[in-house]
């Protein structure tokens, strides 16, 4: 929203101390290791903090150096990324200063946080270019085989791309950026054969490759892929019964979104309390995630789904249709929900459920 010129960046963050609930001790130190056999975490500098129960909510790591030359050119030469707080305003500057040519929007291999974000900024830019009659060769460069991981929504997003005359380029992974020459290099996979392809650009929005934080990957809490290994339903660690995980750092096979965290929160809280007291109710997480895709600067396609791509909208309308009411939801209501409900640990009613819709696409008007 900031990168698309639709939101004030100063309203997107607050001091961590201001968000701490009463009665919570905040220790501003980085965790470097886990010692589950001793029920302790190790902090930078060597200090150890013991625990009876542990909840790991470490988020996801952005691997900027995973693309050669990227860090040297970010913030100049028309190369930007909304995945860095300080660069979101530069994204909007790049969009406003774009006079025509080739605009590339990249997506790395999954998983990443907010899988729809690489497309959201593409659509906001395309909408701006169209309104200002700027001729643009817009390309979405992704190593994946489709526009979205859930086929039900992928077909609708393909229609949005066609409306903007934007081109999806599948099987293309960004591996190198030469900012001064405005050239991006992609590893292209064709029939199982990999090659490097150079593509000139006038604007390049990059989403970096992402992984579990290093201190999790190198710990006894990690699975084979490096994520915090939890049961996908209970969110309890599969080998250490007094450890729970929540959010992007875990091994749960859901889309890594804030909406997922919102629905995981009561599950972890309820199951943790049951483990602490030895009695009480327990809950399970159904894999719910939500991705409000900004298809223009006035409409949002609200994609909601659970494990295995089950379509579970909160509202009875066909979720493949971009709507203005969802724009209000994203721009005004969701920030309120985040700061006043989610961050404060309050429960919000679960309104999503499985709904069936015709296979034929509705009218898509971004």
WOQUIKA-V899067 format. One record per residue. N is the residue number from 1. RES is the residue in one small letter. D_CENTER is the distance of its C-alpha to the mean C-alpha in Angstrom with 1 decimal. Layout:
n->[N & N]
res->[RES & RES]
d_center->[D_CENTER & D_CENTER]
This chain:
n->[1 & 2 & 3 & 4 & 5 & 6 & 7 & 8 & 9 & 10 & 11 & 12 & 13 & 14 & 15 & 16 & 17 & 18 & 19 & 20 & 21 & 22 & 23 & 24 & 25 & 26 & 27 & 28 & 29 & 30 & 31 & 32 & 33 & 34 & 35 & 36 & 37 & 38 & 39 & 40 & 41 & 42 & 43 & 44 & 45 & 46 & 47 & 48 & 49 & 50 & 51 & 52 & 53 & 54 & 55 & 56 & 57 & 58 & 59 & 60 & 61 & 62 & 63 & 64 & 65 & 66 & 67 & 68 & 69 & 70 & 71 & 72 & 73 & 74 & 75 & 76 & 77 & 78 & 79 & 80 & 81 & 82 & 83 & 84 & 85 & 86 & 87 & 88 & 89 & 90 & 91 & 92 & 93 & 94 & 95 & 96 & 97 & 98 & 99 & 100 & 101 & 102 & 103 & 104 & 105 & 106 & 107 & 108 & 109 & 110 & 111 & 112 & 113 & 114 & 115 & 116 & 117 & 118 & 119 & 120 & 121 & 122 & 123 & 124 & 125 & 126 & 127 & 128 & 129 & 130 & 131 & 132 & 133 & 134 & 135 & 136 & 137 & 138 & 139 & 140 & 141 & 142 & 143 & 144 & 145 & 146 & 147 & 148 & 149 & 150 & 151 & 152 & 153 & 154 & 155 & 156 & 157 & 158 & 159 & 160 & 161 & 162 & 163 & 164 & 165 & 166 & 167 & 168 & 169 & 170 & 171 & 172 & 173 & 174 & 175 & 176 & 177 & 178 & 179 & 180 & 181 & 182 & 183 & 184 & 185 & 186 & 187 & 188 & 189 & 190 & 191 & 192 & 193 & 194 & 195 & 196 & 197 & 198 & 199 & 200 & 201 & 202 & 203 & 204 & 205 & 206 & 207 & 208 & 209 & 210 & 211 & 212 & 213 & 214 & 215 & 216 & 217 & 218 & 219 & 220 & 221 & 222 & 223 & 224 & 225 & 226 & 227 & 228 & 229 & 230 & 231 & 232 & 233 & 234 & 235 & 236 & 237 & 238 & 239 & 240 & 241 & 242 & 243 & 244 & 245 & 246 & 247 & 248 & 249 & 250 & 251 & 252 & 253 & 254 & 255 & 256 & 257 & 258 & 259 & 260 & 261 & 262 & 263 & 264 & 265 & 266 & 267 & 268 & 269 & 270 & 271 & 272 & 273 & 274 & 275 & 276 & 277 & 278 & 279 & 280 & 281 & 282 & 283 & 284 & 285 & 286 & 287 & 288 & 289 & 290 & 291 & 292 & 293 & 294 & 295 & 296 & 297 & 298 & 299 & 300 & 301 & 302 & 303 & 304 & 305 & 306 & 307 & 308 & 309 & 310 & 311 & 312 & 313 & 314 & 315 & 316 & 317 & 318 & 319 & 320 & 321 & 322 & 323 & 324 & 325 & 326 & 327 & 328 & 329 & 330 & 331 & 332 & 333 & 334 & 335 & 336 & 337 & 338 & 339 & 340 & 341 & 342 & 343 & 344 & 345 & 346 & 347 & 348 & 349 & 350 & 351 & 352 & 353 & 354 & 355 & 356 & 357 & 358 & 359 & 360 & 361 & 362 & 363 & 364 & 365 & 366]
res->[x & x & x & x & x & x & x & x & x & x & x & x & x & x & x & x & x & x & x & x & x & x & x & x & x & x & x & x & x & x & x & x & x & x & x & x & x & x & x & x & x & x & x & x & x & x & x & x & x & x & x & x & x & x & x & x & x & x & x & x & x & x & x & x & x & x & x & x & x & x & x & x & x & x & x & x & x & x & x & x & x & x & x & x & x & x & x & x & x & x & x & x & x & x & x & x & x & x & x & x & x & x & x & x & x & x & x & x & x & x & x & x & x & x & x & x & x & x & x & x & x & x & x & x & x & x & x & x & x & x & x & x & x & x & x & x & x & x & x & x & x & x & x & x & x & x & x & x & x & x & x & x & x & x & x & x & x & x & x & x & x & x & x & x & x & x & x & x & x & x & x & x & x & x & x & x & x & x & x & x & x & x & x & x & x & x & x & x & x & x & x & x & x & x & x & x & x & x & x & x & x & x & x & x & x & x & x & x & x & x & x & x & x & x & x & x & x & x & x & x & x & x & x & x & x & x & x & x & x & x & x & x & x & x & x & x & x & x & x & x & x & x & x & x & x & x & x & x & x & x & x & x & x & x & x & x & x & x & x & x & x & x & x & x & x & x & x & x & x & x & x & x & x & x & x & x & x & x & x & x & x & x & x & x & x & x & x & x & x & x & x & x & x & x & x & x & x & x & x & x & x & x & x & x & x & x & x & x & x & x & x & x & x & x & x & x & x & x & x & x & x & x & x & x & x & x & x & x & x & x & x & x & x & x & x & x & x & x & x & x & x & x & x & x & x & x & x & x & x & x & x & x & x & x & x & x & x & x & x & x & x & x & x & x & x & x]
d_center->[13.6 & 15.3 & 15.1 & 16.5 & 19.3 & 18.6 & 17.9 & 19.7 & 17.9 & 20.4 & 19.2 & 15.6 & 16.8 & 19.7 & 21.7 & 20.7 & 24.4 & 24.4 & 21.7 & 23.7 & 25.7 & 29.4 & 30.8 & 27.9 & 28.7 & 26.1 & 26.5 & 24.8 & 24.9 & 22.6 & 22.8 & 24.0 & 25.2 & 25.7 & 29.2 & 28.9 & 32.6 & 33.5 & 30.9 & 29.8 & 27.0 & 28.0 & 27.1 & 27.4 & 31.2 & 32.1 & 32.2 & 31.5 & 30.4 & 31.5 & 30.0 & 31.2 & 27.8 & 24.4 & 20.9 & 18.3 & 15.0 & 14.2 & 10.4 & 9.4 & 11.5 & 11.1 & 14.1 & 15.5 & 18.9 & 17.7 & 18.7 & 22.3 & 23.3 & 20.0 & 20.4 & 23.9 & 23.1 & 19.9 & 21.0 & 24.0 & 25.4 & 22.8 & 19.9 & 16.9 & 13.2 & 11.1 & 9.2 & 12.6 & 14.1 & 17.5 & 16.6 & 15.1 & 18.7 & 19.8 & 17.5 & 19.4 & 22.6 & 22.0 & 21.6 & 24.7 & 26.7 & 26.0 & 29.4 & 28.8 & 28.1 & 25.1 & 21.5 & 19.0 & 15.2 & 13.8 & 11.1 & 11.7 & 12.4 & 10.1 & 8.6 & 5.5 & 2.4 & 1.6 & 4.8 & 6.8 & 6.3 & 8.9 & 11.1 & 11.0 & 12.7 & 15.0 & 16.3 & 16.9 & 18.8 & 20.6 & 21.7 & 23.0 & 24.8 & 26.4 & 27.6 & 29.1 & 30.6 & 29.0 & 29.3 & 26.2 & 25.4 & 21.7 & 20.1 & 16.7 & 16.9 & 15.0 & 16.5 & 15.7 & 18.4 & 16.9 & 14.8 & 12.7 & 12.9 & 14.9 & 18.2 & 19.1 & 16.4 & 16.6 & 20.2 & 19.5 & 17.0 & 19.7 & 22.1 & 20.0 & 20.1 & 23.8 & 24.5 & 23.3 & 25.1 & 22.0 & 22.1 & 19.5 & 20.4 & 19.4 & 20.2 & 19.6 & 17.8 & 18.1 & 20.3 & 22.2 & 22.5 & 26.0 & 25.4 & 29.2 & 29.9 & 26.7 & 26.1 & 23.0 & 23.8 & 22.1 & 22.8 & 23.8 & 24.6 & 27.4 & 29.2 & 28.0 & 29.3 & 27.2 & 28.2 & 27.1 & 27.0 & 27.2 & 25.9 & 27.0 & 24.8 & 25.4 & 21.8 & 18.9 & 15.3 & 13.6 & 10.2 & 11.4 & 11.6 & 10.1 & 12.0 & 13.2 & 15.2 & 18.6 & 20.6 & 19.0 & 19.4 & 23.0 & 23.9 & 25.7 & 22.8 & 20.8 & 20.9 & 21.9 & 18.4 & 18.0 & 15.8 & 17.4 & 19.6 & 19.7 & 21.1 & 18.5 & 20.7 & 22.1 & 19.4 & 22.5 & 22.8 & 24.8 & 27.4 & 27.6 & 28.2 & 27.8 & 24.2 & 21.1 & 17.4 & 14.5 & 10.7 & 8.6 & 11.9 & 13.7 & 14.9 & 14.3 & 13.6 & 11.1 & 7.6 & 5.4 & 5.1 & 7.8 & 10.1 & 10.3 & 11.3 & 13.7 & 15.4 & 15.5 & 17.2 & 20.6 & 20.7 & 20.6 & 22.9 & 25.4 & 25.6 & 25.9 & 28.8 & 30.4 & 30.4 & 31.8 & 34.5 & 35.3 & 35.2 & 33.4 & 30.9 & 27.8 & 24.7 & 22.4 & 18.7 & 18.4 & 14.8 & 13.8 & 10.4 & 10.1 & 8.5 & 10.9 & 11.4 & 13.7 & 16.4 & 18.7 & 19.6 & 21.0 & 19.3 & 16.1 & 15.7 & 14.4 & 13.1 & 13.7 & 14.5 & 15.5 & 16.4 & 17.9 & 16.4 & 18.8 & 18.5 & 18.7 & 18.7 & 19.8 & 22.3 & 25.1 & 24.5 & 23.1 & 19.3 & 19.5 & 21.3 & 19.6 & 21.3 & 22.2 & 22.0 & 18.3 & 18.1 & 20.0 & 17.8 & 14.7 & 16.8 & 19.2 & 18.7 & 15.2 & 15.8 & 19.0 & 17.6 & 15.2 & 18.1 & 20.9 & 19.9 & 16.8 & 17.6 & 21.2 & 20.7 & 22.3 & 21.9 & 20.9 & 22.6 & 20.9 & 21.5 & 19.7 & 22.0 & 22.7 & 24.3 & 26.0 & 26.1 & 28.2 & 27.1 & 28.1 & 25.6 & 26.4 & 27.0 & 23.8 & 24.4 & 21.4]
